[in-house]
Amino acid sequence: MTGPVPRPGVLAIEPYQGGKSKDTSFIGKLSSNEAALGPSPRALEAYAQAAALVHRYPDGGAQLLREAIARHHAVELDRVVCGFGSDDILQLLARGYAGPGDEVLYSEHGFLIYPIAAHAVGATPVASKDDGYTVSVDNMLNCVGERTRLVYLANPNNPTGTYIGRDELERLHAGLPEHVVLVIDSAYAEFVDDPDYDSGQELASWAPNVVMTRTFSKIYGLAALRVGWAYGAPGIIDVLNRLRGPFNVAAPAQAAAVAALDDREFFDKARAHNTRWRDWLFQRLGGLGLSVVPSAGNFLLIDFGAPERAQAADAYLRDRGWYLRRMESYGFPGHLRLTVGTEAENRGVTDVLAAFMEPARG
């Protein structure tokens, strides 16, 4: 006797695996690109106050949060939609624009949610080859065909930390057919301080086939609350509003996100901390003889030279209470990804890595 058969594509999904730690006794969990300084104290206070009203349904349109986003980012209110994390919006876009017989394009080392979103709607995920650690616009455009419906671009990319600049972003968009939706996933935009970077907001402000997604999980430190948002063409936002759940962002999460946006002092502190310690980690790890990919995010991709060496480093770290992210699922079996942590965490994890590397250097 057989049970119900799921729709095509569902059983092809490899369930997403987040950064792990085997217990709660770790010294440093630096595997999930979480905020080094945590959330704003004002966000925590707003969350606590909102808890008194958990018996009430949240505002289904997230009006106050959308107003705060529109004010903070200088975008039109009616072109902002909020979701249960930005990955919720990424998957809604697949539901809205792709299905059986269609193709969803992304870069080979892109976020794992992209092929999951494609398989979930019965579409075929297509991965374009990167240029080393960076997205190749030429390779991506060469993969666009008659069946292409969505293009996902993480910029900066996770797990590499690299990005394509404004000119390349515009060239990618210019090379796409009008019916193809370009999804610019800018989850790490707040960490970038390079002048040629563009989050995609400008393109999304005028192009009818572009949408930019953002999150409160990273620099704002609200990962557990699952708050994301998108800004884009009116037609795309309309589709997202038709597909999303009626109460898809909890009231305490909305309140915390508004407070986080308004706390500019804490935001600036978190950004400065990341810039300082990301650069420090890059130099320190390089000094240990490790090859590190220059990153624009809040993490670094470390090349150990061989899969066996990366596995040995991972085991050595875990035995001492430190958790980084294994990279086999992203096509980097010889690498580990390290999240920028607190000063104590950054110094502590590099000391452990120095001890691991000592025999090789000696």
C-alpha positions in Angstrom: 0.0 0.0 0.0 1.4 3.4 -1.0 0.7 6.8 0.4 0.0 10.1 -1.3 2.5 11.2 -4.0 3.8 14.7 -3.7 3.9 17.0 -6.7 6.9 16.9 -9.1 10.0 18.5 -7.7 9.2 18.2 -4.0 11.2 15.0 -3.5 14.2 16.6 -5.3 14.5 19.2 -2.5 17.5 18.8 -0.3 16.2 20.2 3.0 18.0 23.4 4.0 20.5 22.9 6.8 21.5 25.9 8.9 24.7 26.5 10.8 24.8 23.9 13.6 26.1 23.4 17.1 25.6 20.0 18.8 24.7 21.4 22.2 24.4 24.6 24.2 27.9 24.3 25.8 29.8 25.9 22.9 32.2 28.7 23.4 31.6 30.3 20.1 28.8 29.7 17.5 30.1 31.4 14.4 28.3 29.3 11.8 25.1 31.2 10.9 26.1 34.8 10.1 24.2 36.1 13.1 24.7 39.6 14.5 27.8 39.9 16.6 26.3 42.5 18.9 22.8 41.1 19.0 19.7 43.3 18.6 19.2 46.9 19.6 18.2 47.3 23.2 15.3 49.4 21.9 14.2 46.5 19.7 14.2 44.2 22.7 12.1 46.7 24.7 9.6 47.1 21.9 9.4 43.3 21.6 8.7 42.9 25.4 6.0 45.5 25.4 4.3 44.0 22.4 4.2 40.6 24.2 1.3 41.9 26.3 -0.9 41.9 23.2 -0.2 38.4 21.9 -3.9 37.5 22.1 -4.5 40.0 19.3 -3.9 39.4 15.6 -1.1 41.4 14.1 -1.6 44.1 11.5 -1.9 42.1 8.4 -0.4 44.8 6.2 2.4 45.6 8.6 1.6 49.3 8.1 3.8 50.8 10.8 6.8 48.6 9.8 6.3 49.4 6.1 6.1 53.1 6.9 9.4 52.8 8.9 11.1 51.0 6.0 9.8 53.5 3.5 11.0 56.4 5.6 14.4 54.8 6.4 15.2 53.8 2.8 13.3 56.6 1.0 11.1 54.3 -1.0 7.4 54.3 -1.9 5.2 52.8 0.9 2.9 51.0 -1.5 5.8 49.2 -3.1 7.0 47.6 0.1 5.8 44.2 1.3 6.9 42.3 4.4 7.4 38.6 5.0 8.3 35.9 7.4 12.0 36.5 6.8 13.3 37.3 3.3 13.5 33.6 2.4 9.7 33.5 2.7 9.5 36.3 0.0 12.1 34.5 -2.1 9.9 31.4 -2.2 6.7 33.4 -2.8 8.4 34.8 -5.9 8.9 31.3 -7.2 5.3 30.5 -6.5 4.2 33.6 -8.4 6.3 33.3 -11.5 7.6 29.8 -12.0 6.2 26.3 -12.4 6.5 23.0 -14.2 8.5 23.4 -17.4 10.0 26.7 -16.3 13.6 27.3 -15.3 14.9 29.3 -12.3 18.5 30.6 -12.7 21.0 31.3 -9.9 24.8 31.3 -9.5 26.5 28.0 -8.7 27.6 29.1 -5.2 24.4 31.0 -4.5 22.1 30.7 -1.5 20.7 27.2 -1.1 17.1 28.5 -0.8 17.1 29.3 -4.6 17.0 25.7 -5.9 14.7 24.7 -3.0 12.2 27.4 -4.2 12.5 26.2 -7.8 11.9 22.5 -6.9 9.0 23.4 -4.6 7.0 24.7 -7.5 8.0 22.0 -10.0 10.5 24.3 -11.9 14.0 23.3 -12.9 16.9 25.1 -11.1 19.8 26.1 -13.3 23.1 27.1 -11.8 25.5 29.3 -13.8 29.2 28.9 -13.4 30.9 31.5 -11.2 34.2 33.3 -12.1 36.2 31.9 -9.2 34.4 33.2 -6.1 32.3 35.9 -7.9 29.2 35.7 -9.9 29.9 35.8 -13.7 27.3 38.0 -15.4 28.4 36.6 -18.8 27.9 33.0 -17.7 24.5 33.9 -16.1 23.3 35.6 -19.2 24.4 32.7 -21.4 22.2 30.4 -19.3 19.1 32.5 -19.9 16.7 30.7 -22.3 13.1 30.6 -23.4 12.1 28.8 -20.3 13.8 31.1 -17.8 11.3 32.9 -15.5 13.3 34.0 -12.5 16.9 35.0 -11.9 18.1 35.0 -8.2 21.2 37.1 -7.5 22.6 37.3 -3.9 24.6 40.5 -3.7 26.8 40.2 -1.7 26.7 36.5 -2.1 26.6 34.0 0.7 28.9 32.1 1.4 31.6 33.8 -0.7 31.1 37.4 0.5 31.8 38.8 -2.9 29.5 41.1 -4.9 29.1 42.5 -8.4 29.2 46.3 -8.7 26.6 48.7 -10.0 27.7 48.5 -13.7 27.7 44.7 -13.7 24.3 44.6 -12.0 22.9 47.0 -14.6 24.4 44.9 -17.4 22.8 41.7 -16.0 19.4 43.4 -16.0 19.8 44.9 -19.4 20.6 41.4 -20.8 17.4 39.8 -19.5 14.2 39.5 -21.4 11.4 41.7 -20.1 9.4 38.7 -18.8 12.2 37.4 -16.6 12.0 38.6 -13.0 15.4 39.6 -11.5 15.4 39.0 -7.8 18.2 40.9 -6.0 18.8 39.3 -2.6 20.5 42.1 -0.6 20.4 40.4 2.8 24.0 41.7 3.6 23.7 45.1 2.0 24.0 47.0 5.3 27.6 45.6 5.8 28.9 46.9 2.5 30.9 50.1 2.5 32.4 50.1 -1.1 31.3 53.0 -3.3 30.6 50.9 -6.4 28.0 48.7 -4.6 24.3 49.0 -5.4 21.7 47.1 -3.3 19.4 47.0 -6.3 17.1 49.6 -4.9 17.7 52.0 -7.9 16.8 49.3 -10.5 13.8 48.2 -8.5 12.5 51.8 -8.4 11.9 51.9 -12.2 12.3 48.5 -13.8 9.0 46.5 -14.1 10.8 43.1 -13.7 13.0 43.8 -10.7 12.5 43.2 -7.0 15.0 43.7 -4.1 14.7 41.6 -0.9 16.1 42.6 2.5 16.1 41.1 6.0 16.2 42.1 9.7 18.1 38.9 10.5 21.6 40.1 9.9 22.8 43.5 11.0 19.6 44.2 13.0 20.0 40.9 15.0 16.4 39.8 14.8 17.0 36.4 13.2 14.7 34.5 15.6 11.8 36.9 14.8 11.8 36.2 11.0 11.2 39.6 9.4 12.0 40.4 5.8 10.8 42.8 3.2 10.8 43.4 -0.5 10.7 46.6 -2.7 10.0 46.4 -6.4 7.8 46.9 -9.3 4.1 47.5 -8.5 3.1 44.4 -10.4 5.5 42.2 -8.5 4.5 43.6 -5.1 0.9 43.0 -6.0 1.6 39.3 -6.7 3.5 39.0 -3.4 0.6 40.5 -1.5 -1.8 38.1 -3.1 0.3 35.1 -2.2 1.5 35.9 1.3 -0.3 34.8 4.4 -2.8 37.3 5.9 -0.9 37.7 9.2 2.6 36.7 8.0 4.6 38.9 10.4 4.0 38.6 14.2 3.1 41.8 16.0 6.1 41.6 18.4 8.4 41.1 15.5 6.9 44.1 13.7 7.4 46.3 16.8 11.0 45.1 17.3 11.8 45.8 13.6 10.4 49.3 13.8 12.5 50.1 16.9 15.6 48.6 15.3 15.3 50.8 12.3 14.9 53.9 14.5 17.9 53.1 16.6 20.5 54.7 14.3 23.2 54.9 17.0 23.1 51.1 17.5 23.0 50.4 13.8 26.2 52.5 13.3 27.9 50.8 16.2 27.1 47.3 14.7 28.3 48.4 11.2 31.5 49.8 12.5 32.2 46.7 14.6 31.7 44.5 11.6 34.0 46.5 9.4 36.7 46.6 12.0 36.7 42.9 13.0 36.1 41.6 9.5 39.3 43.4 8.4 41.1 42.2 11.5 40.1 38.6 10.9 41.1 38.7 7.3 44.6 39.9 8.3 44.9 37.5 11.2 43.8 34.4 9.3 46.1 35.3 6.4 48.9 35.6 8.8 48.3 32.0 9.8 48.9 30.9 6.3 45.2 30.5 5.4 43.7 31.7 2.1 40.7 33.9 2.8 38.2 35.4 0.3 37.8 39.1 0.7 34.2 39.7 2.0 31.7 42.5 1.9 29.4 40.7 4.4 29.7 39.7 8.1 31.5 36.5 7.4 34.7 35.1 5.8 35.2 32.1 3.6 38.4 30.3 4.5 40.2 27.9 2.1 42.0 25.1 3.9 43.4 23.7 0.6 41.7 20.3 0.7 38.5 18.7 1.9 40.4 16.6 4.4 42.1 19.6 5.8 38.9 21.5 6.2 37.2 18.5 8.0 40.2 18.2 10.3 40.0 21.9 11.2 36.3 21.6 11.8 36.7 18.7 14.1 39.6 20.4 15.9 37.4 23.5 16.5 34.3 21.6 17.6 36.3 19.6 20.1 37.2 22.9 21.7 33.7 24.4 21.6 33.9 26.4 18.4 31.4 26.1 15.5 32.0 27.3 12.0 30.0 26.4 8.9 31.0 23.4 6.7 30.7 24.3 3.0 30.2 21.0 1.1 26.6 21.9 0.3 27.8 25.1 -1.4 30.4 23.4 -3.5 33.4 24.3 -1.3 34.4 21.1 0.5 37.8 22.5 1.3 36.4 25.6 3.0 34.8 26.7 6.3 32.8 29.9 6.7 33.4 32.1 9.8 30.9 34.6 11.0 32.3 37.9 12.4 31.7 37.7 16.2 32.4 39.7 19.3 36.0 40.8 20.0 36.4 37.9 22.4 35.0 35.4 19.9 37.2 36.7 17.1 40.3 36.5 19.2 39.4 33.2 20.7 38.6 31.4 17.4 41.7 32.6 15.7 43.8 31.5 18.6 42.4 28.0 18.2 43.0 28.1 14.5 46.6 29.2 15.1 47.1 26.1 17.3 45.6 23.9 14.5 47.9 25.5 11.9 51.0 25.4 14.0 52.2 21.9 12.9 51.8 22.8 9.3 53.7 26.1 9.7 56.4 24.5 12.0 
